[in-house]
Amino acid sequence: MCGITGYATLDPRRVGPIDLRAMNDALAHRGPDDEGLHVEEGFGLAQRRLAILDLSPAGHQPMQGPADTWITFNGEIYNFQDIAAELASLGIGTRTRCDTEVVLLALRQWGLEGALRRFNGMFAFGHWDPSTRTMTLVRDRLGVKPMYYYADSECLVFASELRALERWSRMPREIDHEAVDLYVSYEHVPAPWTMWRNVRKLEPGSWLQWRDGVVTVRRWWELEFTGHTAPVRSLDDWAEECRARLRRATELRMISDAPLGALLSGGVDSSAVVGLMADLGHTPKTFSIGFDDASYNEVEFARMVAQRAGAEHHEEIVAASPGLALEALERALDEPLADVSLIPTYAVSRMARRHVTVVISGDGGDEVFAGYDWYRAAALADRYQRIPGPVRWAVDSALRRVPPTSKKKGLVNKVKRFSEGVQSGAGLEHLAWLIHAHADEKLRLYRGPLAPLAETGGPERLGRSLLEAARAVEPLSRRQWVDIKLWLPDDILAKVDRASMAVGLEARSPFLDYEVAEFAARMPASMHLDGGLRKRVLRHAIRPLVPAEILTRPKEGFSMPMKHWLRGELQPMMRDLLGSSSAAEWFDTRECTRLMDEHVSGRFNHAHVLWTLVVLQRWRERSSNSGALAEGAA
């Protein structure tokens, strides 16, 4: 696990060794154990290393391969030993116990896509081939590891985080207002957009090649849902295979020369991982975060799982703290991300790092095995739409007048959220769960350069295009496909990567094993969601491994009481940021004040939009203070 950066150029005046050093220094938090730079005419590579496998200096990067090829690699190839054995059978030996060397040899032996098809892991890397003077960038199948880049006819510059590219002295600094609009709607910036107009994210399962100023981008992997053609199998058969695949995926992710633990929330997915680790004979160290708000506190369930697994358990209770929120934003975010669970993810990562270097997590389980509430809500929506329109209108109007409850979810909050979804129109029911600011809200809110975007419908258009492109037939599978493309890599995985790497912690998830994802995509939708039961096969598969109470309790999600914090301890920061002259350049200050006053009064819950704007303004402030914002660009 590392931070990587590099460049290829036809004009050494555009980018060079001084820039490379500055970009690499910006990634020091991702790799505290070692650093390396390699520069030759026309290219440069650098890395900050977090040592996990082969802790000796032999794992130093950038690493040279056959025929003077070079690589800077971030991530883990979990099956590298199998690939090394295949290479050995061909007479190709290795000098180290490092997966990076195996990547170099595999690329030489089987070519780019031949090698990529063999890799099971999370990774992003830059590879230089001097024979063709080609720089190749690659991102793993599901987008666990990040890759940002700038490319034109003279140079390619890339890095693991946006903050590193901002250290490049000649990076064009112009805000992409379309990306801002997408962020306000989705609470994250979806790939390929970034906050900078000329910088892009490489999408999951894709590679990019830059040769003599010509850029080629290809997708090398795509998940396809084929459950509608699956042969008839019993629940027990599906569950047995599910457990075997997750067991293998967990076993692979436990390979480490550094101390290993697990993040445990008390939900189904993280409990399954801890149960599997114990079943494999490992006594895990487990780490949990709770809150002093009872409806958000799940530590009793985490404790129950840890006790069942015989774990060495660690937990902390987090109180409302502007300091913690700011620390998480400053250390973990290189671009805006308004998922409030970033803060507890950062807190639990910070706690775990005091004991271990690697943690296993349950991330991806909700997308792969259909665990979100909105999947069940979509199934109910069809029945709700059969109710006569005037009756539905009356119900929806009444719900708008009911104040939200103080609980984490609560019946009132769930019903109000469901009503919003079914009101959003045909084809948008699923997107309503992902989009938190629609055109009518933006018309009141947007000013300046954002105003023209209020009615263009860019976020909705993006969502519809993904639904239309979904490689799935069954409605549930189509929704999963969209979430795996849009929500998983740029919200869930970005959050975990930034929060864990901010403290030098590697996070691995068995649910993100591509073979597990492909297996789940072959299951009929009825094996994921049956009536009101979500994750049907997964729950059946892990019954022998976790306490029964975990399988029967309602889904809560790993979240925090942000709506309460914004009414209390975080209110001064919120009012300061949203009342600033900078905020007035993009947003109507009277509308911001109305939203804040209504939220603080408790009559409405505007936490989603308010925290989204707070994070955005904090990012603008940080970028401005660091000199990343060009004058007039914002």
N, C-alpha and C positions, 0 to 999 in steps of 0.2 A: 504494500500500500504506500503510495507516494504522491508527491506533487510533481508534475512534469511541465516543461515548456520548451519551446524551440522555434526555429525559423529556417526558411530557405529563401534565397534572394538572388536576383540578377543584378541588384544595385546595392553595394555595401553601404551606401549613404543612407539607405532607408532603415536598416536594422543591423546590429552587430553585437560584438561581445559585451559592450557596456550595457546595452539594453537587456541582453540575456541574463547578465548577473543581477540586474535590478528585478527582472521578472521572477527569477528563481528565489531571490530573497523574500519576495512577497508570498511565497509558498512555504516558508520555513515551518509553519504550524503543521503542515501535512506530513512533514518528514524531519523529525528532530534528530535522527540517528546518523545521518550522513548527507553530504551534498556532492554534486559533481557537475562539471561543465566540459563540453567538448566542442571546439570550434575549428572548422576548416574553411577553405574558400567556398563561399556559396551557401553554407549551412552552419547551424549551431544547435546543439541539444543540451538540456540541463535537467537535473532532477534533485528533489529533496526526498530522502529515503526514510521510511518507517520500516525497520527491519523485522520481518515476520518469519521468513524462511531463509536458511543459510545465513545466520547472523554474522558470519565471518566477512572480512573485506572482499571476499570473492564475489559477493552480490553487488558490488559497487556499480553505479550507473552514472552516465550513459555507458552502454556496453557495446563492444565491438564484436561483430560476427564474421562469418565467412565472406571472403571477397571484399573486405573493408566496408561491409554494411554496418550501420549503427542504429541503436534503438534507445529510446527512453520510454519506460514502461510503468504504468500505474495499475495496480490491482493484483489479482491472483488467478492463476490457472490451476484449478483444483485437481485436475487429472494430469498434471504435467509428468508425473512418474510413469503413467501408462504411455504417454506420447514418447517419453525418453526411452522406454523399453522398445517401442516400435522403431524408433530411430536406431537403437542399438542392434536390432535384428537386421538392419540395413548396413551395418558396419559404421555407424556414426555415433561416436561416443561423446560424453559430456565431461567437462572439467569441474563443474560445481554442482551443488544441490539447489540451484536457483532456477525458478520457472522462467525467468527472463532469457536465460541461455537457451532453454528448450524452444521458446518462441522464435528466437533468431534462427535456430537450426531448422525448425519446421517451415518457416517462411522460405528458406533457401531450398529445402527438399521438395515441398509440395506447392509452392506458389502461394499467393495471398489467400484466395478463397479455399484452396485445398487445405491450408493450415487452419484457417478460421473455423472451418467445419469440425475440426478435431478439438477445438478449445472449449472446455467447460469451465466457465468462470466469470468473473467481473473484471473488465479491463478497458483501458484506453491507452493507446500508444502512438508515438511518432517514429517512423522507420525511414532511414535514408539509404537509398541504393545509388552508389556512385556510378555504376555502369550506365544508368539511364538518367542520372541526376534528378531522381524523383523522390519527393517527400510524400509518404503515405501516412494518413491519420486514420485510426480505426476506433470504433466504439462498440462495446459489447451488445449482445442481443437485446436486452431489456433496458439498457441505459443506466446501469448501476453506477458506473463511473462517468464523470463529465468530460467534455471536450469542447472548448471554445476556440474560434479561429477567426482571423482576418485574412482575406485573400484578394489579390489583384494581379495584374499582368507582370508586376515586378517582384512581388514577395508574398510569402505565406508566413504568418505568425500565429502560434497556437499556445494554449495553456490549459491547465486543469480548472482554473478559476478566472473569472472576469477581472478580479482585482489585479491579477498578474499582468494581463494584457494592458491594463491601465498604466502600468509602469513603463510600457514601451513609449519612448519619447515622441514618436511620430504617429501614434494611433489617432485616426480621425475621431474627434469627440463631438458627435452630433446625436442628440437624443432621438430615439425612434418613437414618435408619439403613437404610432399604431401598436407598438409593444406596450406602451403605458396603458392604452385602452384595453388591450387583452389582459393585462395584469389586474386592472381594476375589476374586470368582470370575473376572472378565474382565480384571483388571488395568487397567481404565479405567472411567470412569463413562459409560454409554451415554445418548444423548439419548432422551427429553427431561429425564432426571434431572440434577441437580447435587448437590453435597454439602449444599446448603441446601434445606430442605423447600419453601420458597416461591419459589425461583428456578429457572428452567427454561432449557434450551437450545432455541432454535428449530431444528427438524429440517431437514436438507438438502432443497432443492427445495420449501420452504414459505414462505408469507408470513403475517404477523399484522397485523391492524388493530385499533386501539383508538380507539373513538369514544364519548364521553360515558360512559366506564366500562364499555362493552360490548366484549368481546374476541372476535374471530373469527379462526380459524386455518384455512388451506387449504393443501393440497399442490398446487403448480403444475407439477411435473414428476416423473415416475417412470420408471425404467429397466425395460424389458420385454425378456426374452430370448425370441427367436422363432426360434432356430436349428433347431428341429425342423420348421419349415415352409420352410426356406431351399431355393432351387433348387440343383440339382446344379452345382457349379463345381469346377474343378481347384484343386489347391494353389497352382499358379502364379498363377491368377487372383485368389484370395483374397489372396495375398502381395503382388501388385502393387498392389491397392487399399489394403491395409494400409500399405504403404510410402508411398503417395501421401498418405493421410490423416495419417499421423504427420509427414510432411515439412511439410505445410501447418500442422499444429498447432504444430510446432517453429518454423516461420517466424513465425507470429503472436506467439509468446512471446519472440522475439528483438527485438521492437519496444521500444526503450528509449532514453531520452535520458541514462541513467546507465550506468556501466560494467557489463559483462555477463560472466558466467562460467558454469561448470557444476560440479555436485557429481558426483564419479566414484568409485564403489565398486569397479568391476571386474566387476560383475554384468551380466547381459544388458540390463536396462532402462536403467541409466545409461550403459552403453557405446553403446546404440542412440542415445540422445540426443546424445552427443558425436559419434558418427558422422554423424548427420543434420546437426548444426551445421556440421561440416566440409564435408559435401556441399553445403550451402547457401552455401559460400564464406566462412564465418566461421572465423577462427583463435581457438579458444576458450582461455580461461584455465581450467584444470581444478584441482580441489582434492580431495585424498584423505587419509583418516586410516587409520593402521595401528596394530597393537598389538605389544608385544614377545613375546606368545604367538603362536607360529608358526601354530597352527591357526586363529587369528582374523585373521591378517594377510593382506590381499588386495592390498597396494600394488603387488606385482609385476605383477598383472593390470591394475590401473588404469594403471600406467606403460606397459604394452604398448598399451593403447587410446589413451592420450594421444600416444604416439609415432606411432601409425598416423594420428592425426588432425592431426598437426603442432601440437599444443597447447603452450601455455606452462603447464607442469605444476608444481603445488605439493603437497607432501605433508608430513605430520608423523606421528611415532610417539608414541602415547599410552601412558604407564606408569600402573600402578595408583595412584590418587591420591584420597584422601578430599576434598582441596580441590576437585578438578575435579568430583567427584560432587556435593558440596554446592553448588558454584557453579551447576551445571546445574539442580539442584532449586530453588534459591532464585530464580534469574533467569528460568527457563523455565516453572515450573509454578504456575498459579493454582489448580489442583485436582489431586488425586493422579492420577498416571499412571505405572504400574510397567513400562512398556516400556523395557528396559535400553538399547535403541538410542537413547534420548533423549540419553544422555551423549555418544556419538560424533557424533550429529547436531549437538548444541550445539558440540562441539569443532571440527568441520569448518566449521560456520557462522561461528564466531568467527574461524577462520583466513581464510576466504573474504572476510569483511567488511573485512579489512585491504587488500584489493585491488579489490573490486567491490561494487556495491550490489544487483545482481540476479543470481540463479543459476537455471539450468535443471536440473531433477532428473528422476529416473526413477520418482518415487512414483506408485503406482496401477497400475503394469504387472502386478504379481502378481494383483491382483483382476480387472482388466479382461481379461487374457489368460491367466488360470488358471495362475499360476506356482508356487503354494505346494506344498510337499511333501504337505500333507494332502489335496489333490485326488487325487494318485496313490495315497495310502494308502487313501482311501475306495474306489477302484476295486479295490484288492487285498482289502479287507475282506470283500466278498461271497464271494470264493473261500475266504478263511480260515474263514468261518462254516460252510462245508460240512464242515470237519474235525469228527469226533465230539467231543462236549462233554468227555468225560473227558480226551481227548488235549489239547484246548485248555487245560483247567484245569491239567493237569500242566505244560504249557509256561509258562503265565502264572505259576504258583507258582515255578517255577525262575527265571524272569526277575526276580521280585521279590527273590531272594536274591543276584543278581549286582550288584556295585557298579557305579556309573556310571564311564565313562571320563573322562579329563581333557580329551579333545578337544572341539572346538566341537560337533560332532554325533557322528560315529563310529557304527559299525554297532550296537554294544550300545545306545547311547542311542536310536537310531532305532527299533530293535526294541522296546525297553521302552515308548517313547512310542506305537508302533503298538498294542501289546498293551493299553495303557490305553484307547485309543480303541475297540477292538472289544469290550471288556468293558462298555462304558457303556450297552448296551441298544439296542434297536431305535429308530431315529430320532434317536439321540444320538451316533452315530459322528462326525459332523462337529463337533458342539458340544464334544466331548471335546478337540478341538484348541484350542478357544477358552477353555474353562473350566478353570481351574487349581486350584480348590478346590471339592470336592463335599461333600455333606451329612455323610458320616462324618468328614471332616476338620474341618468346622465344629463338629460336636458336641463334639469334643475341644478346640477352640480358642476358641469364642465364649463370652463372659460378659457380664453386665450387660444393657444394652439390645439387644445383638446376639443374645443367647441364643435368644429366640423365633424368630429368622429362620433358625436352623440347619437346620430341617427343612421350611421352607415351600416350598422349591424355586423361589424367585423367578427366579434366573438361568436355570434350565432351562426354566421356563415362558416366559420372554421368548424364548429361543432357539427353542423349539418354535413359538411364535406367528409368528415370522418365517419359519420354514420352511414353515408352513402358508399364509402370505400371499404367498409368493414368486411373482412373475410370471414363472414359468418352468416348463417341463415336464420337460426332461432333468435327471437327478440332478445332474450337474456344474453345470449352469446354476443350479439351485436353491441349491447351496452358494455359488456366486459371488454370487448375489443377496443372501444373508444376509451375506456378508462385506462387500459394498458398502454395506449398510445399517447394520451393527453395528460391524465392525472398522475399516473404512477411515476414516470421518469422525472417530470419537471416540478412535481410537488413532493410526493412521498419520498422518492429516492434522493432528490436534491436536498431535502430537509435532513435526512439521515446522514448523507455524505458530508454536508457542511457542518452539522452539529457534532458529529463524531470526529471528523478530521480537524476541527478547530482545536481539539484537545489531544490530537495525536492518537486517536483510537480507531482501530479497524473494525467495521461492522459487516457481518456476513449473514445472509439469510438463505436457508434451504428452499424456501418458497420461490426464490428467484433463480433456482436451477432451471435451465431451459428445458431439460428433460421432464421435470415436474410440470412446468407450464404447458408443454406440448401434451403430456398425459392428460392434464385437466381439460385442455381444449378438445380432446377426443371424447370426453364424457357427454352424454345427453344433458340438456339443460335440467331435466327433471332430477338428475343425480346431484345437481348443485342446489336447486331451490325446489322444494316440494311443499306446496301450501305456504305455511308461515315459517317452515324450517329452512334456514340458510345453511350452507356448507354441509349438506346432507352426508355426502360420502366422507368428507374430512372428519366430521364429528364421529361417524361410525368407525373410522380407521383408528382414531386415537383413544377410543374408549378404554382400552386396557392401560393407558399410559398416564391419564390425568384424573383428578378427582371428578366425580359425577357432577358436583355443583358447578364446575366450570362449563360443562357442556349444556347445562339447562338454563343458565342465567342469561338475561337479555344482553344484547351487544351494547357496549358503552363507548368504545373508542378511546384512544389515548389522547386526552385533551386536557384543558385547564379552564378555570373560571374567569376567562378574559372579560366577559360581560360585567362581572362584579369588579374586577380590577380597574376597568375603565370608569366605573362610578366612584372608585375610591382612590387607592394609592397611585394609579397611573393617570388619573384625571388631570393633574397639573401639566404633565408632559404632553398629553393629548391636546389640551387647550392651547398650549404654547406652540406646538408644531402646526396645528390646523388654523391658528389665528395669525400665523406669520405672513410677512409680505411675500415670501417665496410661495406659500400655498395659494395666495391670492392670484398669482400669475396663471394658475391652472384651474382653481376651484372657486366657486362662489362662496365667499366667507359667511354670508347670511345663511346659506344652506348648510354649511358646516356647523354653524352655531346652532341652528335648529336641530340638526341631527344629534349634536352633543347634548343639548338641553333635554330633548325628549328621552334620550338614553339614560342620562343621569337621573331623571325623574322616575324611571322605572316603568313608564307608560309604554315604551317600545324597546325592543332589543335591536339596536343598530350596531352591535359589536362587530359584525363582519365588515361592513363598509368603513366604520371608523378605524378599526385596527389596520385595514388595508391602506387607508390614507396615512395613518401614523407611520407605518413601515416605509411607505413610499417617500414621505417627507424626510424621515430620518436618513434614508438612502441618499436623497438629494443633498442633504446637509453634509453627510460624510463625503460624498463625491466632490462637493464644492470645496470643502476644507482641504481635501487632498490634492486639489488642482485638477481633478479628472474632468470637471465640467468646463467646457470652453465658454468664454464670455458670450452671453446671448444665446447659447445652445439650449438652455433650459427654458 
